[in-house]
Amino acid sequence: MSQSTSFSSDHIPDISDFSPERWTIKFVNEGAANLVFEVRLPPSPPSTTGSRSNGSNDIFQGNLLRVPKAGAKTFPYPELQQYWESTITPLFPPENLAQHQLVKLGHSPSKVVALLNDILIREESGRRKDFRGTRVLPDAQYGMLIEDMRSQNPSDLFVEFKPKWLSPSPSQHTRCRNCAREAYRDHLDPSHHKAHRLGILCPLDFIACRDSLESLDNVLKHILPASSSPSQRTRLIHWLKTNTLLPALQKVQSEHDPSLGVNLELAMTLRDCSLFLRISSPEEGPGKVRVDAKLADLDKKNAAKKKHHWEWLERNLVEGGFYGGKETPREKTYCLLERSKRN
């Protein structure tokens, strides 16, 4: 999808002003629609006073560069940024959102695109098999600077997960939507369940773990990195039991439940976001722990394109009895609703 748009670009920074041929670029990650890179600028020359000013005008400092993939058929970046500013940011405090800023790729964006594609070619063998061969959208005019939530030092604990559906819809009594969908996938392909060694985490456990040891153990089993230290585990447990972000997301999701039939694209966007969690313990002492927990991947969903699939899947879940655990044969899930009924 072309990125041509009537969006006014007068106030948008142009990253080509920072001499792309001098950049140090590292491929970071990718999804079906976007590619993410780390960009570092060369040190600034000493000023007339002998000091260096590097960093004061470094647009990449603390940010990653995200660009669109060729063939992804997503909304143009200016439209995504406008949606984020007008629809997403009013729902959450600024500190709960990974900030992003629209940038221009230059008057000749092909130079930036070519540099990024060169990095992809060099990194090809390390990319996910189904993503290999994909490149940056050739006529991309815009990118985004995304707040870099990765670890800043070895003592940091970084966790990334998708909270998904934190509340069951009113009609969901035995399984939540996420676990009903997983049961449906297992029903279609038994190897799907075997591929998940730990089973599927029920997202309702994210809220229940404040009071339930079983839910807390389930969450830790799925999101705590294996390399974590005991002190990092303790810090994560404290955040899971005391945070206000997940309850806030649950509240917003409930207010925009798909069953209410209003603003379906927003409802599905809120259920497909990611949460970046960085917990650091500076040298000042254990009482100086800093927690940065922010939501990301809140791009506008293409409801016109996906509405038919969403409705088709929902119909299969209902008619197949997957919400009520009445499918034949019955699939095993770890849904909190199902566990509660057994107890």
Summary of the structure (lengths in Angstrom):
residues: 343
radius of gyration: 22.1
end to end distance: 51.0
largest distance: 77.8
contacts: 967
relative contact order: 0.14
helix: 40%
strand: 16%
